[in-house]
Each structure stands twice: as structure tokens, then as C-alpha cells.
């Protein structure tokens, strides 16, 4: 569900707030002379005249649990300083102390938001979201990375790029980077060395235009069920725009020459790249025909994964009542089935 997040909110009475916080806040110091480091900013907007150094900023940094905090102090001439807190981290990872493969329900999202706001003394209704990652982990009967390497073709008209090797020299998955967001599909089971196959499908928004359009602006908006449903719709639409190759069983079907050629060429990434460069209209038509062929004669990989994505999101939003919970030695062990 909700994973990485970047939040910004103004802090009033920073000096008093700083003393109340249960963590250390550090201010950068120049090692040469012991003065506070400042950054001078230029502003051309004052009376339409160039102002050499209209204001200065000072960075204060801190860490709360798994969140990175940066407080930017803005000092303008003849004005009181203002302080802007930026919080960067993952609600999901913070819940599980750095891991994000376990189920993270909407109720968990609400609890994490409430705890964060209580400790940092911020109002969730004015805490603006500047970046957001959301998606689901789904169990599969195949090894996700191997499957993706063999079957993943592209997103919309763009090619996926393979992840850079991690610190253990493993390549976990693929990412397609667009202007406002990225599409990520990777092997969560491999990432955490799990004894079962787990695939992550996720969208990472760095520009909030699309997210704002469905009514999500602040942390508080993530606590609303309707807005979470709208995020699910965006996620499912994104999966619909993922093109997978599937082995086709045409049998005795009567196919045109162009359809037969498309079946042969459809698994070749270079074919789609060259076609898009040469003729976008033809590319869109062939892509639609290829998707129809997959739908009619394929293995239903795409449609089955679409159903899993939707079902998992719905389950995280509102767990079914027949999920069983077993109490063993005063510990709750949650079923992994849904």
C-alpha cells in the first residue's frame, strides 16, 4: 500500500519545538571559523530589481526512527525567520523497522501517520505530500525476477530499465522512469531472502499533479478510504499499460500474415523501439493488436496478475473477516493467506 513518502510542513516557534523533540537536531557548522553554515539565495522578484543576497537559509537535520528530517530556516531581511520541516522515509518500513515485505494495512497507515504527527507535533491536515510511493506485494508461483527478465516488454511506449546491482550484486527488477512518476516491478522475495516468491508492483510519484487530482494533498488525505480506492485505480491502470510477452497457443486459429509476424516480433524489445521511433500511429495499432492476441491465445499472466494486484490492495484496505489469527504463547501470528 503506502510506502515511501516526502512531507513538508511549516514549524511555528521552532526554538521551543526543538527543545520538546525526543531526538537531537544538528546544525551544520563551518569547521574553519565555528560559524553556522548558511546558503545565500538570490531573488529577482523584489520591485522587479535584482537583489544580490535577499535571504539566507540554514539547514538543521535530525533522524526520528527511520525518518530523515531536514528543517530549513529561512531568514529574510527585516522579517522573522520561518522554518520548514521536510520528512522523508517510508511509513511501511517504519512500521517494521526497515523491512517492507509484510502486509501493511490501511489501519497501519493511519496509525503510523497519527504517531508521526503526535511525536513531531504537526497537523496532518496541513502536512503537504511532496512525494509518494504506493503499490502492493503479491505472492506468485514463479520467481519474479526470472519471470520479469523473460516476459516484461515495456510500459506504454517506454522500455523498462534493469535495476543497478544492489550491495550484494543482485539485480532485483525493472523500472520505467517518466517525467512525473516511475513504474517499478521487482523481486521483493529476493531482496529480503524470503522462502516464498513475492513480487512488488509500485508507482513512485515525484510530481504530485496526478495524486492531487484525486484529492490527495496532505497526510490526512491518506487516512480516507475513498482516496485509497482512487490510488488503487491508478495502480491498476498502470498495470494495464504494462506489456508482457506470453507464449501463445494459436492452435488452428486463422490468423493474418501480419498477425503471425507480430507474434514472432512481439517478444523483441528492439522491434517495439524501432516501430515507435519510425511510426507512432502504427506502433499504437500493433501494440493493441498484440495485446488482443495475448488476451485470446496467451497464458493469462497479465490478467491473473491484474486480479492479484486488485485483490491485495482491497484486502489491505479492508481485511476479510474470515482471516484467522492464532494466538501462540501470547504472540499473534497472522495468516499469510487471503
C-alpha positions in Angstrom: 0.0 0.0 0.0 1.6 3.3 1.0 5.4 3.1 1.2 7.8 5.9 0.7 6.7 9.5 1.4 8.1 13.0 1.4 6.2 15.6 3.6 6.7 19.3 4.1 5.1 21.4 6.8 5.9 24.8 8.5 7.1 24.7 12.1 6.0 27.5 14.3 8.2 28.6 17.2 11.0 26.3 16.1 13.3 27.0 19.1 10.6 25.9 21.6 9.6 23.0 19.3 13.2 21.9 19.1 13.5 21.5 22.9 10.4 19.3 23.0 11.6 16.8 20.4 12.8 13.4 21.7 15.9 13.4 19.3 18.9 15.5 18.6 18.7 18.2 16.0 22.0 19.2 14.4 23.0 22.5 12.7 25.9 22.5 10.3 28.9 24.4 11.4 31.9 25.8 9.4 34.9 23.9 10.7 37.2 26.8 9.8 35.7 29.5 12.0 33.0 27.8 14.0 30.1 29.8 12.5 26.8 28.3 11.4 26.8 27.4 7.7 24.4 29.5 5.6 23.3 29.4 2.0 22.7 32.8 0.3 19.8 32.9 -2.1 19.2 35.4 -4.9 15.8 36.8 -5.5 14.9 38.8 -8.6 11.3 39.4 -7.6 11.6 42.4 -5.3 10.3 45.5 -7.1 11.4 43.9 -10.3 15.0 44.7 -9.3 17.9 42.3 -8.8 18.7 41.8 -5.1 22.2 40.4 -4.6 21.5 38.3 -1.5 17.9 38.8 -0.4 17.8 35.9 2.1 19.7 33.1 3.7 18.9 29.6 4.6 20.3 27.4 7.4 19.9 23.6 7.4 19.1 21.7 10.6 19.0 17.9 10.4 17.7 15.1 12.6 16.6 11.4 12.5 13.4 10.1 14.1 13.2 6.3 14.0 13.7 5.5 10.3 12.7 9.0 9.0 15.2 11.6 7.8 14.3 15.2 8.9 15.5 18.4 7.4 14.4 21.8 8.8 15.2 24.7 6.5 15.4 28.0 8.3 14.7 30.9 6.0 16.0 34.4 7.1 14.8 37.3 5.1 15.7 41.0 5.6 13.5 42.7 8.3 11.4 39.6 8.7 11.1 36.9 11.4 12.7 33.6 10.4 10.5 30.8 9.1 11.1 27.1 9.5 10.0 24.4 7.1 10.2 20.7 8.1 10.8 18.1 5.4 10.2 14.5 6.4 11.4 11.7 4.2 11.0 8.0 4.8 8.6 5.1 4.5 5.5 4.6 6.6 5.7 0.9 5.7 9.4 0.4 6.6 9.0 2.4 9.8 6.2 0.1 11.0 8.6 -2.9 10.6 11.9 -1.2 11.4 13.3 -1.1 7.9 11.6 -4.1 6.2 8.6 -3.6 3.9 7.7 -7.1 2.8 5.0 -7.8 5.4 1.4 -6.7 4.8 0.8 -3.1 5.6 -2.9 -2.4 6.1 -4.7 0.9 5.8 -5.2 0.8 9.5 -1.4 0.6 9.8 -1.1 3.6 7.5 -3.4 5.6 9.8 -1.6 4.5 12.9 1.8 5.5 11.5 0.5 8.9 10.4 -1.0 9.5 13.8 2.2 8.5 15.7 4.3 10.6 13.4 2.1 13.7 13.8 1.9 13.2 17.6 5.6 13.0 18.1 6.5 15.8 15.7 3.6 17.9 16.8 2.3 18.5 13.3 -1.2 18.7 11.9 -1.8 16.0 9.3 -4.3 18.3 7.5 -1.6 20.8 6.6 1.3 18.4 6.2 1.8 18.6 2.4 2.8 15.5 0.5 5.7 16.2 -1.9 6.5 12.7 -3.0 4.6 9.3 -2.7 5.2 5.7 -3.4 2.4 3.2 -3.3 1.9 -0.4 -4.5 1.4 -4.0 -3.4 3.4 -7.1 -2.7 1.8 -10.2 -4.3 2.8 -13.8 -3.9 3.4 -15.7 -7.1 4.0 -19.2 -8.2 7.1 -18.1 -10.2 10.4 -16.4 -9.4 9.6 -12.8 -10.0 13.0 -11.6 -11.3 13.3 -14.6 -13.7 9.7 -14.1 -14.9 10.3 -10.3 -15.5 13.5 -10.9 -17.3 11.7 -13.2 -19.7 8.3 -11.6 -20.1 8.5 -7.9 -19.4 8.5 -5.8 -22.6 7.5 -2.2 -21.9 5.3 0.4 -20.2 3.2 2.4 -22.5 5.7 3.4 -25.2 8.8 3.2 -23.0 11.3 0.5 -22.3 12.0 -0.8 -18.8 15.5 -0.4 -17.4 17.1 -3.1 -15.3 17.9 -2.1 -11.7 21.5 -1.5 -10.9 23.1 -4.3 -8.8 22.5 -3.9 -5.0 25.1 -4.2 -2.4 25.1 -8.0 -2.8 25.5 -7.6 -6.5 21.9 -8.8 -7.2 19.6 -7.3 -9.8 16.2 -7.2 -8.3 13.9 -5.9 -11.0 13.0 -3.2 -13.5 12.0 0.4 -13.6 10.5 2.7 -16.2 11.1 6.4 -15.5 8.6 9.0 -16.8 8.6 12.8 -16.2 6.2 12.8 -13.2 6.5 9.2 -11.9 8.3 5.9 -12.1 6.9 2.3 -12.5 8.8 -0.3 -10.5 8.4 -4.1 -10.7 10.8 -6.2 -8.7 11.5 -9.3 -6.7 10.7 -8.5 -3.1 11.3 -12.1 -2.1 14.9 -12.0 -3.4 15.5 -8.6 -1.8 14.7 -10.0 1.7 15.8 -13.6 1.1 12.3 -14.9 1.7 11.3 -18.6 1.5 8.5 -17.7 -0.9 8.1 -15.8 -4.1 7.0 -12.2 -3.6 6.7 -9.6 -6.4 6.3 -5.8 -5.8 4.4 -3.6 -8.2 4.8 0.1 -7.3 4.4 3.6 -8.6 6.7 6.4 -7.3 5.4 9.9 -7.8 7.9 12.8 -7.6 5.4 15.3 -9.0 2.0 15.4 -7.3 -0.2 16.6 -10.1 -1.9 13.2 -10.7 -2.1 12.4 -7.0 -3.6 15.9 -6.2 -6.2 15.4 -9.0 -7.8 12.6 -6.9 -8.0 14.7 -3.8 -4.7 13.7 -2.0 -2.7 16.7 -0.9 -1.9 16.1 2.8 -1.1 13.2 5.2 -4.7 13.4 6.4 -6.0 12.6 2.9 -4.2 9.2 3.1 -6.4 8.2 6.0 -9.6 8.4 3.8 -10.9 5.2 2.3 -12.2 6.9 -0.9 -8.8 8.4 -1.7 -7.2 5.0 -1.2 -9.6 3.5 -3.6 -8.6 6.1 -6.2 -4.9 5.2 -5.7 -5.9 1.6 -6.4 -7.5 2.7 -9.7 -4.3 4.5 -10.7 -2.2 1.4 -9.8 -4.5 -0.9 -11.8 -4.5 1.4 -14.8 -0.7 1.4 -14.7 -0.6 -2.4 -14.7 -2.9 -2.3 -17.7 -0.3 -0.2 -19.5 2.4 -2.9 -18.8 3.1 -5.0 -21.8 4.0 -8.6 -21.1 5.1 -11.3 -23.6 3.2 -14.6 -23.2 3.7 -17.8 -25.0 0.8 -18.0 -27.5 -1.2 -21.2 -28.4 -3.0 -20.3 -31.6 -3.8 -23.9 -32.5 -6.0 -24.0 -35.6 -6.9 -20.3 -35.4 -7.0 -18.5 -38.7 -4.5 -15.6 -38.4 -3.5 -13.0 -40.9 0.1 -12.7 -42.2 0.6 -9.5 -40.2 -0.7 -11.2 -37.0 1.7 -14.1 -37.5 4.6 -11.7 -38.0 3.5 -9.8 -34.9 3.6 -12.9 -32.8 7.2 -13.6 -33.9 8.3 -10.0 -33.4 6.3 -9.1 -30.3 8.9 -10.5 -27.8 11.7 -8.4 -29.3 12.2 -5.1 -27.4 14.1 -3.7 -30.3 11.1 -4.3 -32.6 8.9 -2.1 -30.4 11.6 0.6 -30.0 12.2 0.9 -33.7 8.5 0.8 -34.5 7.8 3.7 -32.1 10.6 5.8 -33.5 9.5 5.3 -37.1 5.7 5.4 -36.9 3.9 6.1 -33.6 0.4 5.5 -35.1 1.5 2.1 -36.4 3.1 1.4 -33.1 -0.1 2.0 -31.2 -2.1 -0.1 -33.6 0.3 -3.0 -33.4 0.5 -2.8 -29.7 -3.3 -3.0 -29.4 -3.4 -6.0 -31.8 -0.6 -7.7 -29.9 -2.5 -7.3 -26.6 -5.6 -8.8 -28.2 -3.6 -11.8 -29.4 -2.2 -12.2 -25.9 -5.7 -12.0 -24.4 -7.1 -14.5 -26.8 -4.2 -17.0 -27.1 -1.9 -16.3 -24.2 -1.3 -17.9 -20.7 -3.3 -15.1 -18.9 -0.2 -14.0 -17.0 -1.2 -10.3 -17.3 -4.9 -10.7 -16.4 -4.1 -13.0 -13.4 -1.6 -10.6 -12.0 -4.0 -7.7 -12.5 -6.6 -9.6 -10.4 -3.9 -10.3 -7.7 -2.9 -6.6 -7.5 -6.5 -5.5 -7.2 -7.4 -8.2 -4.6 -4.3 -7.5 -2.5 -5.0 -3.7 -2.4 -8.6 -4.4 -1.5 -7.5 -6.8 1.3 -5.1 -4.3 2.7 -7.8 -1.6 2.7 -10.4 -3.8 4.4 -9.2 -7.3 5.5 -11.8 -10.0 5.2 -13.4 -11.2 8.4 -12.5 -14.8 7.9 -8.8 -14.3 8.2 -7.7 -16.3 11.1 -5.4 -15.2 13.8 -3.7 -17.8 16.0 -2.5 -16.9 19.5 0.6 -18.8 20.5 2.4 -18.0 23.7 0.9 -14.5 23.9 2.0 -13.7 20.4 -0.3 -13.1 17.5 0.7 -15.0 14.3 -1.1 -13.7 11.3 -2.2 -15.9 8.4 -0.4 -15.0 5.1 -3.4 -16.3 3.1 -6.1 -14.1 1.8 
